[in-house]
Amino acid sequence: MTTPPSRLYLAIFLPMLAEDLWRLDRGAPPVDRPIVFVEKQANAMRLTALSRAALEHGLTPGLTLADARARVPELVAVDRDHAGETRLLARVTAGCVRYTPMAAAEPPDGVILDITGCTGPYGSAAGLAADCARRLEQGGLAARLACGATPEAARARARFGGPEDDLHRLPVEALEAEPQVTLALHRAGLRTIGDLASRPRAMLAARFGDLALRLARLLGEEDRRISPARPAAPVFALRRFAEPVGRVEDALACLEELGAQAAATLHERHRGGRRFVARFFRSDGAIVAVEVATGQPTRDPALLIRLFRERLDALADPIDPGFGFDLIRLDVPTTEPLAAAQDDFTASTATQEQLAELVDRLSARLGACRVHRAMPQDTHIPECAARPCAPAIAASWEAPLPDEPPLRPLHLLDPPQPIGAVLSEVPDGPPLRFTWRGQPHDIARWEGPERIAAEWWRRRDRGGRTRDYYRVEDTAGHRFWLFRHGLHERGEGAPAWYIHGLFA
C-alpha cells in the first residue's frame, strides 16, 4: 500500500532543446527545412536530436547521417552542442527560482521543481504550471509540464502524458532504464508500468538490478528528493561600530579579524580566495575600496593583511578616515577550490610558495599590470623562446628543478653583441680566446656545441644560418654564452662570433 503523497513536484520536459538552442543562438524563427543534430558514435555520424520538421519526415534518433540523407536529401546537419544545451538548461533552472528555491536540472532535457507549499500565489499547482509554461513559450522553448508525488512520477508524466492518479498505463520507457533492460522487458511481454507493478519486486531486482528501485520511485513508494542547484552565498565578513574608528591602524586590525572570519567560511567550503576587496565606510557617507589579488587560492589571514598593508603603502593618496569608519566589510568575489595538501620533504614546494608570495607582494605594491612573467614559446630560437606576459598574478608559477645547472643564461643580450679576435679550432672547433669590449678573455673551460638550425618552416627565419652555442668560462671565472654564426663547410663565408648571454 502506497503512502499518501507528502510532497509535490513539477517536472519540465524540453523535447526540442537542441533545436530551440540552435534557433535562439541565431535569432531565427522555426524553419520548414528539416534539421538534424549529429555526433560521432561507433565510428559513424549518427542523429541524436531532430527538429520538428525532421520528425515529420519520419526520421528517428540513432540513424546514420548517410541513411538520413538517402531518405531526406534536403536535410541540414548540425553538430550537436551539448555544452550549449547544458548552459540553456542551467538558465531555465535559474529562472525557476521565482516559483521555488528547490529547483534542480535533470540532464539532458529536464528540470525538476519541488513546489510543496509554493502554489499559494497561483491558486493551485495547475496555475503555477500554466504560468511557467507561458514564460517558457515566451522565451522560445517548447516544453511539457506535469506534477507528481515524486520527481520520477512527475518526469514520467511530463514525457509520456497520462493522468496523475493512473501511472500504471505508462510504458516501461518511463523508468528510463538502460536500453538493453527496456528491450528485455518488451521481449518478456512487460510493456507497461502496471505489468511490472504486479510482479514480485525481488524477482525484478534479481533479474534487472535497480529496476525495482526505479519502479518504487515512479509509483511514489519512495521519494529520493532533489538537490537544488542554488548558487553558494557570497563570502564576506563585516563589522559595525557603535563609535566610528578614527585610526587606520585600528581599521587594519579589524580587517585582519574579518580575514579570519572569511577564512573560516572558505575552509568550510574547501575553497580559497583569489581576489579580496576591503571597503571602509566613513561616517560622512564616503566609501574607500581597496582590492588585492593572489596568484594562488589562499585563506591565510596573515598573508592577506600583509598584502593589504603593501597596497595601502603604495597608494598615491593615503586613506583619510575623516570623522572615522563606522563599518568595514571584506568581500571575496573570486574563489577557487583549495583542498588540503600533504607537504613533501623537497624544497620545490617551499620555493613555489615563496615565489607565489613574492609575486603577490610585488603586484600589490606596484600594480598587477606592472609585474610580468616569462611565457614559454614553442620555439628553440633563444631570443624567441619566451615572451613577457602580464599580469604575472594571473598564472601559476612552477619552481625550477633543484640542483640543476642552467643550460642557458637568464640574462640575454638583445641583440647579441659581436666579439672579435676569436681564436678557434678550424673548421668548427670551440673558441679558445676572444676579445669583447676591448678586454681579452682566455678560455679555460668550455661545453658544447649546442647546434641550433634556422626554423626553415617559418617565414621569419627562411634562409637563416646555423648557430653553434658554447658555454665557456675564462681564466678569471667569468662565464659566457657564445655562438658561431654559420659553418665553414657550407660555403657560407667566414663565420662570425657573437656573445648572447652572461651566466651569473
Protein Blocks (a to p, Z undefined) as FASTA:
>chain_A
ZZddfbdcdddddfklmmmmmmmmnopacdfbdcdddddeehiacdfbdcfklmmnopae
hiafklmmmmmmmbccddddfklmmmmmmmmmmmmmmmomcdcdddfkbccddfehilmm
nopaklmmmmmmmmmmmnopacdddddfbfklmmmmmmngpafklmklpcfklnopafkl
mmmmmmnopabfklmmmpcfklmmmmnommmmmmmmmnopacebjaddbddddddddddd
fbdcfbfklmmmmmmmmmmmmmmmmmmnopacfbdcdddddfkopacddddddfbdcfbf
klmmmmmmmmmmmpmbdcdekjopfbdcdddfbccddddddddfbfklmmmmmmmmmmmm
mmmmnopklpccddddddfbfklmpccdddfklpccddddehiacfbdfbdcddddddeh
iacddfkbccfbdceehiacddfbdcddddddddfkbmklgoiacddddddddfkopacd
dddedjfklonojaddddfbdcZZ
